[in-house]
Amino acid sequence: MYKAGKKLCFGVIIGTRAYFNPDLAIDVRKELLRVLDECGYDYVILPEDATPTGSSSIETREDGLKVAAQFKAHREEIDGIIVALPNFGFEIGIINAINEANLNVPVLVQAYDDYNDKVDLDHRRDAFCGKISVCNNLYQYGIPFSDTTLHTYDIYDPLVKADIIKFAGVCRVVNGLRHCRIGQIGTRPLGFNTCRASEKLLQKYGITVVPADLSELIFAAEKIADDDPDYVAKSKSIHEYAQVPANYEEKMPLVTKFAVAVERWTSANACDALAIQCWDSLEMNYGCAACVAMSMLSDKLIPSACETDIAGAVSMYALSLASMEPAALMDWNNNFAQDREKCVCTHCGNFPCGFIGNKDLKLAPLGVLGRTLGKVRTFGAVSAKVSEGDFTFFRISTDDTLGRIKAYVGEGEITNDPYGMDGCIAVTKVPNLQKLMKHICHNGFEHHVAACRTQVAGILQDAIENYLGWDLYVHE
């Protein structure tokens, strides 16, 4: 996970302009830093007395260069830049600060309201107009930026905090995807042309694929001793994570040792997400399913995609970065009777507990493969029904023919409708589902879709449209 365990850090720029009262920056600075503290974010900002205008505010090019030097000194810490305009602001100081720092991180531009009874020269802000000028400069310099919900708002408006939290998600997605490593364990299964992906297109955006032959993991698992501390601990954690049927206990050493081998390989190769050849070589040549190992990794925010779906793993990782919650990979799988806005989304058994939303997880054999390979060889899948609530769906695809990455994103709900299928089951309701299915089919998207249990479509839209530059369809 991107900078796991580290608080996000923002470089803060307070803009001002000589024609306006610089004291207007005092309350803005105080309240903005209070909100950042409340959210648990770190920040880098000039000392209050660093410039002639005070309150850490900047105006001239010289002021901007002070900020740039400070930001450069904290390059490894700063995840994004927040520009706050307590008045019109002077674009020269602001643009020189951002351009000279050259951090290549997301930028958020805020501006604050005037009050109708305070528009004399001592109290007027004109930040409404100043924001346009600052954004114009960012556009000229080719520096992408994020906007706030409202063009301007009151210093104490709750939207200030909400927009900063959203921006934090944008920073995690953009910075995380630009430097991520996706582990590919095993080759793509023969029957899954749909899971093809272009490593070169992914690498263009900083996404590195780290491959390993499935046999490496199988041999590593087979070498793990029964008294290995990692094995003992993992056996205990699996039994706490899901119910294990007594008649399959003899299969648990295989399941557990493979899980340990995968986690060790993931750590050794600094992978942020995985795509695993779970079908069907592992079952035939080793004797169990990979599902619970994948489920538990995803639950720890190391998303694990089925069927060596590399682009699916990237999609899951983007959702986990946006939400800081577990993501699942699902099939758009079944219609739900004649309700044309509902779809049954399922997979053999890889959903993480945090996505499922309840603790009623059971280990079982794979349903489909169990009929052909036998239940004993295919044990290790999670069986669960996903609890009702909101969800965001997201998918990227590497389009080699067009030479670009494309994606779609949207939001819906998971219902409590019963459904008698094995595996992991989520009955979903998506507005205008038929329109979405037509877009998926006509644009060559895969049958897999990533999902998380919070509404983060806006975060992904901002990250993709403003910073990553992928083709994006936003479903509404």
C-alpha positions as CSV (number, residue, x, y, z in Angstrom):
1,M,0.0,0.0,0.0
2,Y,1.2,3.5,-0.9
3,K,3.4,4.8,2.0
4,A,1.7,2.4,4.4
5,G,1.7,3.6,7.9
6,K,2.6,7.2,7.0
7,K,0.3,10.1,7.4
8,L,-0.4,12.0,4.2
9,C,1.4,15.4,4.0
10,F,0.4,18.5,2.1
11,G,2.4,21.4,1.1
12,V,0.3,24.5,1.9
13,I,0.4,27.8,0.1
14,I,-1.5,30.8,1.4
15,G,-1.9,33.4,-1.4
16,T,-2.4,37.2,-0.9
17,R,-2.1,40.4,-2.9
18,A,-0.9,43.9,-1.9
19,Y,-4.2,45.6,-2.9
20,F,-6.1,43.6,-0.2
21,N,-5.8,43.4,3.5
22,P,-3.3,40.6,4.3
23,D,-4.9,40.1,7.7
24,L,-7.7,38.2,5.9
25,A,-5.2,35.3,5.7
26,I,-5.0,35.0,9.5
27,D,-8.3,33.2,10.1
28,V,-7.9,31.1,6.8
29,R,-4.5,29.9,7.9
30,K,-5.7,29.0,11.4
31,E,-8.8,27.2,10.3
32,L,-7.2,25.3,7.4
33,L,-4.4,24.0,9.7
34,R,-7.0,23.1,12.3
35,V,-8.9,21.0,9.7
36,L,-5.6,19.3,8.6
37,D,-4.8,18.5,12.2
38,E,-8.3,17.1,12.8
39,C,-8.0,14.9,9.8
40,G,-4.6,13.6,10.9
41,Y,-2.6,15.0,8.0
42,D,0.9,16.5,8.2
43,Y,1.7,19.7,6.4
44,V,4.6,21.9,5.2
45,I,4.0,25.6,5.3
46,L,6.2,28.7,5.6
47,P,6.7,30.2,9.1
48,E,4.2,33.0,9.7
49,D,6.9,35.7,9.6
50,A,8.7,34.3,6.5
51,T,7.3,37.0,4.1
52,P,6.4,40.7,4.5
53,T,2.7,40.0,4.3
54,G,2.7,37.6,7.3
55,S,0.5,34.7,8.1
56,S,2.7,32.4,6.0
57,S,1.1,34.1,2.9
58,I,3.0,34.7,-0.3
59,E,2.7,37.3,-3.0
60,T,5.9,37.9,-5.0
61,R,8.1,35.7,-7.1
62,E,10.7,35.9,-4.3
63,D,8.1,34.6,-1.8
64,G,7.2,31.8,-4.2
65,L,10.9,30.8,-4.5
66,K,11.0,30.5,-0.6
67,V,8.0,28.1,-0.8
68,A,9.6,26.1,-3.7
69,A,12.9,25.7,-1.7
70,Q,10.9,24.5,1.3
71,F,8.9,22.1,-0.7
72,K,12.0,20.7,-2.4
73,A,13.5,20.0,1.0
74,H,10.4,17.9,1.8
75,R,10.0,16.3,-1.6
76,E,9.8,12.8,-0.2
77,E,7.1,13.8,2.3
78,I,4.7,15.9,0.3
79,D,1.8,14.0,-1.3
80,G,-0.1,17.0,-2.6
81,I,-0.3,20.8,-2.6
82,I,-3.2,22.9,-1.2
83,V,-3.5,26.5,-2.5
84,A,-5.7,28.6,-0.2
85,L,-6.9,32.0,-1.4
86,P,-8.1,34.2,1.5
87,N,-8.2,37.1,-1.0
88,F,-7.6,37.6,-4.7
89,G,-4.0,36.3,-4.3
90,F,-1.2,37.1,-6.6
91,E,-0.7,34.4,-9.2
92,I,3.0,35.2,-9.7
93,G,4.1,34.0,-6.2
94,I,1.8,30.9,-6.4
95,I,2.7,29.7,-9.8
96,N,6.4,30.2,-9.2
97,A,6.2,28.2,-5.9
98,I,4.5,25.2,-7.6
99,N,6.4,25.3,-10.9
100,E,9.9,25.7,-9.3
101,A,9.2,23.0,-6.7
102,N,8.3,20.6,-9.5
103,L,6.9,18.0,-7.2
104,N,4.6,16.4,-9.8
105,V,1.9,15.8,-7.2
106,P,-1.9,16.7,-7.2
107,V,-2.8,20.4,-6.5
108,L,-6.1,21.6,-4.8
109,V,-7.2,25.2,-5.3
110,Q,-9.4,26.7,-2.6
111,A,-11.0,30.1,-2.4
112,Y,-13.1,31.8,0.3
113,D,-16.3,33.7,0.4
114,D,-16.9,37.4,0.6
115,Y,-19.7,38.7,2.9
116,N,-22.2,41.1,1.4
117,D,-21.9,43.4,4.4
118,K,-18.0,43.4,4.3
119,V,-17.0,44.6,0.8
120,D,-15.1,47.7,1.8
121,L,-11.4,47.8,1.0
122,D,-10.4,46.6,4.4
123,H,-12.6,43.5,4.3
124,R,-13.3,42.4,0.7
125,R,-11.6,39.3,-0.6
126,D,-12.2,39.0,-4.3
127,A,-11.1,35.4,-4.0
128,F,-13.9,34.4,-6.4
129,C,-12.0,36.2,-9.2
130,G,-8.5,35.4,-8.0
131,K,-9.2,31.7,-8.1
132,I,-9.9,32.0,-11.9
133,S,-6.5,33.7,-12.4
134,V,-4.6,31.1,-10.4
135,C,-6.3,28.3,-12.3
136,N,-5.5,30.0,-15.6
137,N,-1.8,30.1,-14.7
138,L,-1.8,26.4,-13.7
139,Y,-3.5,25.7,-17.1
140,Q,-0.8,27.8,-18.9
141,Y,2.0,26.0,-17.2
142,G,0.5,22.6,-17.8
143,I,0.1,21.8,-14.1
144,P,-3.0,19.7,-13.5
145,F,-5.1,20.6,-10.5
146,S,-8.3,19.6,-8.6
147,D,-11.2,21.9,-7.9
148,T,-13.4,22.2,-4.8
149,T,-17.1,21.4,-4.6
150,L,-18.0,25.0,-4.7
151,H,-16.1,27.8,-6.5
152,T,-15.7,29.6,-3.1
153,Y,-17.0,28.8,0.3
154,D,-17.1,30.1,3.9
155,I,-14.0,29.6,6.0
156,Y,-16.0,27.3,8.4
157,D,-18.0,25.4,5.8
158,P,-18.0,21.6,6.4
159,L,-17.2,21.3,2.7
160,V,-13.7,22.5,3.4
161,K,-13.0,19.4,5.4
162,A,-14.9,17.1,2.9
163,D,-12.9,18.4,0.0
164,I,-9.6,17.9,1.7
165,I,-10.5,14.3,2.6
166,K,-11.5,13.7,-1.0
167,F,-8.3,15.3,-2.2
168,A,-6.3,13.0,0.1
169,G,-7.9,10.1,-1.7
170,V,-7.0,11.6,-5.1
171,C,-3.3,11.9,-3.9
172,R,-3.2,8.3,-2.7
173,V,-4.6,7.1,-6.0
174,V,-2.4,9.2,-8.3
175,N,0.8,8.7,-6.3
176,G,0.1,5.1,-5.5
177,L,-0.6,4.0,-9.1
178,R,2.3,5.9,-10.5
179,H,4.7,3.9,-8.4
180,C,3.0,0.5,-7.8
181,R,4.2,-3.0,-8.3
182,I,1.7,-5.7,-9.3
183,G,2.8,-9.3,-8.6
184,Q,1.9,-11.8,-11.3
185,I,2.0,-15.3,-9.9
186,G,1.5,-17.8,-12.7
187,T,0.6,-17.4,-16.3
188,R,-2.8,-16.4,-17.7
189,P,-5.1,-19.5,-17.8
190,L,-5.7,-20.8,-21.3
191,G,-9.5,-20.2,-21.2
192,F,-9.2,-16.5,-20.2
193,N,-8.2,-14.4,-23.2
194,T,-10.3,-11.7,-21.5
195,C,-7.6,-11.3,-18.8
196,R,-4.9,-10.3,-21.3
197,A,-3.2,-7.0,-20.4
198,S,-0.3,-4.9,-21.8
199,E,2.6,-4.6,-19.4
200,K,4.1,-1.8,-21.6
201,L,1.0,0.3,-21.4
202,L,0.9,-0.1,-17.7
203,Q,4.6,0.7,-17.3
204,K,4.0,3.9,-19.2
205,Y,2.1,5.1,-16.2
206,G,4.5,3.8,-13.6
207,I,2.8,0.4,-13.0
208,T,5.3,-2.4,-12.9
209,V,4.4,-6.0,-13.3
210,V,6.5,-8.5,-11.3
211,P,6.2,-12.0,-12.6
212,A,6.8,-15.4,-10.9
213,D,6.1,-18.9,-12.2
214,L,3.4,-20.7,-10.2
215,S,5.8,-23.6,-9.7
216,E,8.1,-21.3,-7.6
217,L,5.3,-20.7,-5.1
218,I,4.3,-24.3,-5.0
219,F,7.8,-25.5,-4.3
220,A,8.2,-22.8,-1.7
221,A,5.0,-23.9,0.0
222,E,6.1,-27.5,0.0
223,K,9.3,-26.7,1.8
224,I,7.5,-25.0,4.8
225,A,7.8,-27.1,7.9
226,D,4.9,-27.9,10.2
227,D,6.7,-26.1,13.1
228,D,7.5,-23.0,11.0
229,P,6.3,-20.0,13.2
230,D,4.7,-18.3,10.1
231,Y,2.8,-21.5,9.3
232,V,1.6,-21.9,12.9
233,A,0.5,-18.2,13.1
234,K,-1.3,-18.4,9.7
235,S,-3.1,-21.6,10.6
236,K,-4.5,-19.9,13.6
237,S,-5.5,-16.7,11.7
238,I,-7.3,-18.7,8.9
239,H,-9.3,-20.5,11.5
240,E,-10.2,-17.2,13.1
241,Y,-11.0,-15.6,9.7
242,A,-13.5,-18.3,8.5
243,Q,-15.2,-21.5,9.6
244,V,-13.4,-24.6,8.6
245,P,-15.5,-27.8,8.1
246,A,-14.2,-30.6,10.2
247,N,-14.1,-33.0,7.3
248,Y,-11.7,-30.8,5.4
249,E,-9.2,-30.1,8.3
250,E,-6.7,-32.5,6.6
251,K,-6.5,-30.1,3.7
252,M,-5.7,-27.1,5.8
253,P,-1.9,-27.6,5.8
254,L,-1.8,-27.3,2.0
255,V,-4.1,-24.2,2.1
256,T,-2.1,-22.6,4.9
257,K,1.4,-23.2,3.5
258,F,0.4,-21.8,0.1
259,A,-0.9,-18.7,1.9
260,V,2.4,-18.3,3.7
261,A,4.4,-18.8,0.5
262,V,2.4,-16.1,-1.3
263,E,2.7,-13.6,1.6
264,R,6.5,-14.2,1.8
265,W,6.9,-13.7,-2.0
266,T,4.7,-10.6,-1.9
267,S,6.8,-9.0,0.9
268,A,10.1,-10.0,-0.7
269,N,9.1,-8.4,-4.0
270,A,7.5,-5.3,-2.5
271,C,4.3,-5.9,-4.3
272,D,1.2,-3.7,-3.7
273,A,-1.3,-6.0,-5.4
274,L,-1.4,-9.5,-6.9
275,A,-2.8,-11.4,-9.9
276,I,-2.8,-15.1,-9.2
277,Q,-3.2,-18.1,-11.5
278,C,-5.9,-19.6,-9.3
279,W,-7.5,-21.7,-12.2
280,D,-6.8,-24.5,-12.5
281,S,-3.1,-25.5,-12.4
282,L,-2.8,-24.9,-8.6
283,E,-5.7,-27.3,-7.9
284,M,-4.3,-30.0,-10.3
285,N,-0.7,-29.8,-9.3
286,Y,-0.8,-28.8,-5.7
287,G,-4.2,-29.8,-4.5
288,C,-6.1,-26.8,-3.1
289,A,-7.6,-23.4,-4.0
290,A,-5.9,-20.1,-3.5
291,C,-9.0,-18.2,-2.6
292,V,-8.7,-17.8,1.2
293,A,-5.1,-16.7,0.8
294,M,-6.2,-14.1,-1.7
295,S,-9.2,-13.0,0.5
296,M,-7.0,-12.4,3.5
297,L,-4.4,-10.4,1.6
298,S,-7.1,-8.2,0.1
299,D,-8.5,-7.7,3.6
300,K,-5.0,-6.3,4.5
301,L,-5.2,-3.9,1.6
302,I,-3.0,-6.0,-0.7
303,P,-5.6,-6.7,-3.4
304,S,-5.4,-10.1,-5.0
305,A,-7.1,-10.7,-8.3
306,C,-8.2,-14.1,-9.8
307,E,-7.2,-15.7,-13.1
308,T,-4.1,-13.7,-13.4
309,D,-6.1,-10.6,-14.1
310,I,-3.4,-7.9,-13.9
311,A,-5.6,-5.0,-15.0
312,G,-8.2,-6.3,-12.4
313,A,-5.5,-6.1,-9.7
314,V,-4.7,-2.6,-10.7
315,S,-8.4,-1.7,-10.5
316,M,-8.7,-3.3,-7.0
317,Y,-5.6,-1.4,-5.9
318,A,-7.0,1.9,-7.1
319,L,-10.2,1.3,-5.1
320,S,-8.3,0.4,-2.0
321,L,-6.1,3.6,-2.4
322,A,-9.3,5.7,-2.8
323,S,-11.2,4.2,0.1
324,M,-8.5,2.7,2.4
325,E,-10.8,-0.3,2.6
326,P,-10.6,-3.8,1.1
327,A,-11.6,-4.3,-2.6
328,A,-13.0,-7.4,-4.3
329,L,-12.9,-8.7,-7.8
330,M,-16.2,-9.9,-9.1
331,D,-17.9,-11.2,-12.2
332,W,-20.8,-9.4,-13.6
333,N,-22.4,-12.8,-13.6
334,N,-26.2,-13.3,-13.6
335,N,-29.4,-11.4,-14.2
336,F,-31.7,-11.2,-11.2
337,A,-35.0,-12.5,-12.5
338,Q,-36.6,-9.7,-14.6
339,D,-35.2,-6.8,-12.6
340,R,-33.1,-5.1,-15.3
341,E,-31.2,-2.9,-12.8
342,K,-30.0,-5.8,-10.7
343,C,-27.0,-8.1,-11.4
344,V,-25.7,-11.0,-9.3
345,C,-22.0,-10.4,-8.9
346,T,-20.0,-13.4,-7.8
347,H,-16.6,-15.1,-7.7
348,C,-15.5,-18.6,-6.6
349,G,-14.5,-17.4,-3.2
350,N,-12.0,-14.6,-3.0
351,F,-14.0,-11.7,-1.4
352,P,-12.3,-10.2,1.6
353,C,-14.1,-10.1,4.9
354,G,-14.1,-6.3,5.0
355,F,-15.9,-6.2,1.7
356,I,-18.4,-8.9,2.7
357,G,-19.4,-6.8,5.6
358,N,-20.2,-9.7,8.1
359,K,-18.3,-12.5,9.8
360,D,-20.2,-15.4,8.3
361,L,-17.4,-16.8,6.2
362,K,-17.0,-20.5,5.6
363,L,-14.3,-22.4,3.7
364,A,-15.5,-24.8,1.0
365,P,-14.5,-26.4,-2.2
366,L,-14.8,-24.4,-5.5
367,G,-18.2,-24.9,-7.0
368,V,-17.5,-25.0,-10.8
369,L,-14.0,-26.6,-10.7
370,G,-15.2,-28.9,-7.9
371,R,-17.4,-30.7,-10.4
372,T,-14.6,-31.4,-12.8
373,L,-11.5,-31.8,-10.5
374,G,-13.3,-33.0,-7.4
375,K,-14.1,-31.3,-4.1
376,V,-11.0,-32.5,-2.3
377,R,-8.5,-30.9,-4.8
378,T,-10.5,-27.6,-4.9
379,F,-10.9,-26.9,-1.2
380,G,-9.9,-23.4,0.1
381,A,-12.6,-21.1,-1.3
382,V,-14.5,-18.6,0.8
383,S,-18.3,-18.9,0.8
384,A,-20.2,-15.8,1.9
385,K,-23.2,-13.6,1.2
386,V,-22.3,-9.9,1.0
387,S,-24.2,-7.6,3.3
388,E,-26.3,-4.8,1.9
389,G,-25.0,-1.3,1.5
390,D,-23.3,1.1,-1.0
391,F,-20.6,0.1,-3.3
392,T,-18.4,1.6,-6.0
393,F,-17.4,-0.4,-9.1
394,F,-14.4,0.3,-11.3
395,R,-12.4,-1.3,-14.1
396,I,-9.4,-0.5,-16.2
397,S,-8.5,-2.2,-19.4
398,T,-5.3,-1.9,-21.5
399,D,-6.4,-1.4,-25.1
400,D,-3.4,-2.4,-27.2
401,T,-5.2,-1.7,-30.5
402,L,-5.8,1.9,-29.5
403,G,-2.6,2.2,-27.4
404,R,-4.3,3.5,-24.3
405,I,-5.7,2.6,-21.0
406,K,-9.5,3.0,-20.6
407,A,-11.7,2.6,-17.6
408,Y,-15.3,2.9,-16.3
409,V,-16.5,3.8,-12.8
410,G,-19.9,4.1,-11.1
411,E,-21.8,3.6,-7.9
412,G,-24.7,1.4,-6.8
413,E,-26.0,-0.6,-3.9
414,I,-25.7,-4.2,-2.8
415,T,-29.1,-5.6,-1.7
416,N,-30.2,-8.1,0.8
417,D,-32.0,-10.3,-1.8
418,P,-31.4,-14.0,-1.2
419,Y,-29.7,-16.0,-3.9
420,G,-28.9,-19.7,-3.8
421,M,-25.5,-19.8,-5.6
422,D,-22.3,-21.1,-4.0
423,G,-19.1,-19.0,-3.6
424,C,-19.1,-15.3,-2.8
425,I,-22.4,-13.6,-3.7
426,A,-23.3,-10.0,-4.0
427,V,-26.7,-9.0,-5.4
428,T,-26.2,-5.5,-6.9
429,K,-28.4,-2.8,-8.1
430,V,-27.0,-0.3,-10.5
431,P,-29.1,2.5,-12.1
432,N,-29.3,2.2,-15.9
433,L,-27.5,-1.2,-15.7
434,Q,-28.4,-2.1,-19.3
435,K,-26.7,1.1,-20.5
436,L,-23.6,0.1,-18.5
437,M,-23.6,-3.5,-20.0
438,K,-23.8,-2.1,-23.5
439,H,-20.8,0.2,-22.8
440,I,-18.8,-2.8,-21.4
441,C,-19.6,-5.0,-24.3
442,H,-19.1,-2.5,-27.1
443,N,-15.8,-1.2,-25.7
444,G,-14.2,-4.5,-25.1
445,F,-14.1,-4.6,-21.3
446,E,-13.5,-7.7,-19.3
447,H,-16.2,-9.6,-17.4
448,H,-14.4,-8.9,-14.1
449,V,-15.1,-5.7,-12.2
450,A,-13.5,-4.4,-9.0
451,A,-15.6,-3.1,-6.2
452,C,-15.4,-1.5,-2.7
453,R,-18.0,-0.7,-0.1
454,T,-17.8,3.1,0.0
455,Q,-18.7,5.8,-2.6
456,V,-15.4,6.9,-4.1
457,A,-16.3,7.3,-7.8
458,G,-15.6,11.1,-7.5
459,I,-12.1,10.4,-6.2
460,L,-11.3,8.1,-9.1
461,Q,-12.8,10.4,-11.6
462,D,-10.7,13.3,-10.4
463,A,-7.5,11.2,-10.3
464,I,-8.0,9.7,-13.8
465,E,-9.3,12.8,-15.7
466,N,-7.1,15.4,-14.2
467,Y,-3.8,13.5,-13.5
468,L,-3.6,10.0,-15.1
469,G,-5.1,10.9,-18.4
470,W,-6.9,7.6,-19.1
471,D,-10.1,7.4,-21.1
472,L,-12.9,7.3,-18.5
473,Y,-16.6,6.5,-18.7
474,V,-18.5,7.7,-15.7
475,H,-21.7,5.7,-15.4
476,E,-24.8,7.5,-14.0
